Amino acid sequence: MMDAFPKLIADALHHEWGSSLSSRKIVSRITNANERAVKNWFEARNGPSGENLVELMRHSDAVLEAMLSASGRGGRLQAIKLETMEKPLRELLSLIDHERRNAGLH
């Protein structure tokens, strides 16, 4: 599995940011890693360190999903996305309910 790690990361990086030079610069800024290291990640020569991996997961659903899947916890991303959406949806429903009551519709 560890031989596949750089490929897993490279695929996720390409999926999230594409393959351009500017995408490498963005990832370099996000992680504070030097551009040569980031180039190696994009080319699957090696993978990021733990700290850089955490930063990538913080900014990229593709990297997060790849790592969750590799760890056998792929279904967890869907739960995370649902949890993230739940609070604003509840607030919106509450606002709609409030407006209906004020308009005498409820």
C-alpha positions, 0 to 999 in steps of 0.5 A, a space after each residue: 500500500 505504501 508504494 501506492 501512496 504517492 500515486 494516490 496523492 498525485 491522483 487526488 491533487 490532479 483531480 482537485 487542482 489540475 496539472 498546471 504550474 499555477 496549481 502547483 503554486 497554489 498547493 505550495 502556498 497551502 502547505 508552505 512546502 517548496 515547489 520542487 517537493 510539490 512537483 514531486 507530489 504531482 508527479 507521484 515521485 513521493 508523497 507529502 509529510 504528515 504535516 503537509 498531508 493534513 494541510 492538503 486534507 484540510 483544503 481538498 475533498 479529493 485528498 481527504 476522500 483518498 485518505 479515508 478510502 485508503 484507510 478503509 473509512 471511505 463512507 465517512 466523507 459522506 457523513 462529514 459532508 452531511 454534517 457540514 450541510 445540516 446546520 445551515 439547512 436547519 437555520 434556513 428552515 427556521 428562517 422560513 418558518 419564522 417568515 411564514 409565521 410573520 406573514 400569517 401563513 402558518 
